[in-house]
């Protein structure tokens, strides 16, 4: 996943990070699940040194907790952190769309249109892996186009965290929002309507947060081997 901070690391490490991340956001690996080094080494055919490297990266990104004398597990953000994370994302993302309304070029708009089209195609073919990846990338693409490197770095961290929170608190029966909300945000940016862009982003983020059941506990963790096996 391009959201994670491991692009320059070993390919095996990339694979471990990507597979664990995808298993979490697809809800086959639940918050609180233990990640034993020996099991991960067996699953990925990797050395334990590579496994430890991957777990360290995932800890930096907030996806994994490393507990002394207990090992690694998928992080478990609490309700207060969930609310804080969505509130922080909204503040940053409204600032970013406001800035992009003022500076967007036709090339910027074309890039975002192509991205939304890719989202729609993934949604139509029910490609959950692509839908998850592209949905998060839309928000980071807005940040990238504004040139706001600091905000993009913060947003990447928050996007990882809110995706984990969604996996933890969103009911299995709830469908993630489709590309239509992103398209409406883009329409407002293209029209250079700052107020509408902020309102559409607020509606989008509130929709994501409203779908969460923050008064409920987590679903029991899955079996590690089953959660991380490659797709056929």
Secondary structure, DSSP 8 states (H G I E B T S, - for coil): -TTSS-TTS-HHHHHHHHHHHHHHHTTSS-TT-EE-HHHHHHHHT--HHHHHHHHHHHHHTTSEEEETTTEEEE----HHHHHHHHHHHHHHHHHHHHHHHHH--HHHHHHHHHHHHHHHHHHHTT-HHHHHHHHHHHHHHHHHHHT-HHHHHHHHHHHHHHHHHHHHHB-TT-----THHHHHHHHHHHTT-HHHHHHHHHHHHHHHHHTB-TTS-------HHHHHS---
